[in-house]
Structures are given as structure tokens and as C-alpha cells.
């Protein structure tokens, strides 16, 4: 497991980093497919903020917490990751093997045609661009991934239809699924 530390507005001693690494290696007893972990340590408004992001065989798990004490914040964030790892491992055990049809990733360019006016298409509207691999999964798996990441929506390729879909969290607490129409 590869562990990276990112510090912002805080100095962290090697002793604390070693302690964090030892505790992180204990997660491997639950799930040994964690390839890399990034720990972001930040200090804002009198609070230490610890964010742990783990890549478990393509599945991203994230835990974040804050406390005046750096160690307490790390322990709380680590508990979040442990809970997610255990839940994912249980899901993999209970999951029936899903057969996905042969899917072509070649899409015709007219699907992504720009529908906006010339004046609307200015690049200054985009403040952040993020690229990520689009995984093939079922909507139920996509909602789990969205919950693990703590996001309100998630883009994926549907394993049943082969189309790009988006699941999102509704204000009433349920989930929604956006499917393209021909």
C-alpha cells in the first residue's frame, strides 16, 4: 500500500506520520486490495482537518473529520474508512455475479454536440475540470459508490443497457436515475 501525505497550514512530525501509517496498515487485515491512500492534513479556524482517500481496487473510499487534536481527527476519519471497507467487503461476499453484455465505448460525435449559443459557450464559466474513468456497473452499485464518496451525483456506464447514466440524491432522501433517450 502506497501512502502519501499532503499538508496544508500545518507541520506534522515524523512520529505522528509513522503512527498514522501503522494504523493504516491495519486496514489491510479487512481488505488487502487497497493500492494507495492519500492523507490530507489541514488546519483551519482552530481545527485540524484530516481527509483520507483510499483506492481499493478501483473503488474510491473517503473519510473526513475534524478535531482540535490531530490524532483524534485521524482516528475518526480512519473509522469512517474502516466502516466503508467492511461494508464493501460484505457487499462483495453477498453479491451475485453479474453478467454484463459486450459494450462498445465508441460513441457518435453528434451525441455530444454543443447546443449552446456562441456567447454562452465561453470557457470562463468552467471553474474546475475533472477527468476520471467511467466504470461499468449497475445503478445500485453506483448509488453505493456515490454514498462512499459523499457526492450528490455519480456518472457511470450502465451494465444492463451500455448507456451513460447518472444517479443522484433527491431532496426527499431517495435516489434518482437519469437515462438518455434516443
N, C-alpha and C positions, 0 to 999 in steps of 0.2 A: 504494500500500500504506500502510495506516494502522498506525503503530507506537505502542504505549502501554507506558510503564514503570511498574512497581509496585515500590516499595522498602520493605523491612521490615528494621529493625535495622541499616541500612547507609546511608551517604551516598555517592552516586555523582557524580563530577564530570561536567561537560558534555562534556569531552574524551572520556571513556570512552563516554558515551551516543552521541556522534557517531560514534565508531569502531564501535560496535555497529550503529548504523543503516546505515553504509556497507556493512558485511559482510552485513547482512540484505538489502539491495537487490540484492546479487549473486545471491541465490537466484532472483530473478525471471528470470535467464537460463535456468534449468532449467524453470521453470513460472511463467507470468505470470498465473495466475488466483488468486494469493494476495491476499485482500482486506484482512485485518488480522492483526496479530501483537501478542501481549502478552508482555512480558518481565517476569518476577517475579524480583527480586534480593533475596536474603535472606542473613543472616549468623547462623549457629548453631554453637556449640561450636568456634570457631576455623576454620570452613569457610565459604566463600562458596558459596551455592547459587543456581544460575541455572536457571530454568524458562522455556522458550519454548513458547508455544502459538500455532499458526498456523492460520488458517481458509482453506483452499484450496478455494474454490467449494463450500462446504458440508461438506467433509471436514476434520475436526479432526486436526491433527498436533501431537504434543507431544514435546519433548526436554528432559531434565533432567540436570544433572550438578553436581558439587561439586568444589571445589579450594581450597587456601589462597589462590590468586591468582584474582581476579575474571575476568580476561581468559582464563585457561586454562579455567575453568569454562564461560564463554560459548562459547569455541571448540568445546569438546567437545559442548555442548548443540546448537550450530549444526550440527555434523557429523551428529548424530542426525536433525535436521530435514532436512538435505540428502539423507541416505540415504532417508528416508521419501518425500520429494518425488520423487526419481529412481525409486524403486520404484513409486510411484503413477503416474507418467508412463508408465513401461514397461507397467504394467498397462492403462492406458487405450489404449495403442497396440495391445496384443495382444488386447484384449477384443473379443469378437464382440458385436454389438448385440443386446441382449436385449429382446424384446417383452414388455411386461407387460400383463396383462389390465386391463380397466376395473375400478377398485376403488372401492367406496363406503366412506367414512370414518364413516358413521353406524352406531353400534353400539347394540343394545338395552340399556337400563339394567340388566336382570337379569343380564347377564354380570358386572358389577362389584358385585353385591350383597354386603353385608358379612356374612360367615359367622362373625364372632367374637361372643363373649358381650359383654354390656354392660360388664362390669368389665374385659374385655380391650381394649376399644376406646378406652382413654384416650389422649389426644394426647401425653402425656409420653413415650411410647415412641419417638416420631419425633424424632430429634435433628437431621436435616437434610432439607430438601425441595429437590428439583432439578427444574426443568422444562426440557424440550428437545424439539425437533421429532423426530418419528419418521419416518425415511426408508424409502422402498420400495427393497428390494434383495434379492438372493439370499443364501442362507446363507454362501456362500464370500466374498462381499463383506463381509458382517457380521463374519466372523472376521478379515478384514484390518483393518477399521475398529477392532475391539476390540484387535488387536495394536498398531495405530498409537497408540491412546490409552493402552495399558498397563493396561487393565482386565481383570478376570477374567470379566466377562459383558457382554452387549450386547443391548439390546432393539431390534427392528426390525419392519417390516411386510414379510412375505414377498411377493415379486413374483410367485410362482407361484400361491400359494393366497389371498393377500389377508389372511391372518390375522396377528395379532401373534405373533411368535416371539422366543425368547431363545436366543442361543448362549453357551456358557460353556466355560472352560478346565478340563479334568479334571485330577485329580491325577496321572494316569499320562501326561500330556503331550498327550493328544488333545483333541478338541473334542466338546461335546455340544450337541444342539439340542432345545429344549423347544417342543412344538407343542400348542396347545389341542385338546381333544377335545369333540365335540358332546355 
